[in-house]
Amino acid sequence: MVQYNLHIHLRHVNQEVHLLKIRQYLMDKSTPIEDLYGSWFKVRFSSEGEVTDFIAFLKTLEGGNRTHISVRAYHGTRKVDEMSHSL
């Protein structure tokens, strides 16, 4: 299995826990990660009684050897953070 280490910084939430859960979600998913490229997908879990949704978008960068991920974090319907990262 290929490991994808996503270095995601989310300023307004517990970034360490959420990073771990997003990484685990991607690694545990039965769908190959390449099939997620080009579409938004949702990672949902509860943290301290609050449901947090992460909406992530993956795409390959030009040349096909790097991945760009965009992540939006929500508490309910309120967006609390957004970031992009290339790896």
Buried (B, 14 or more C-beta within 10 A) or exposed (E): EEEBEBEBEBEEBEBEEBBEBBBEBBEEEEEEBEEBBEEEBEBEBEEEEEEBBBBBBBBEEEEEEEBBBBBBBBBEEEEBBEBEEEE
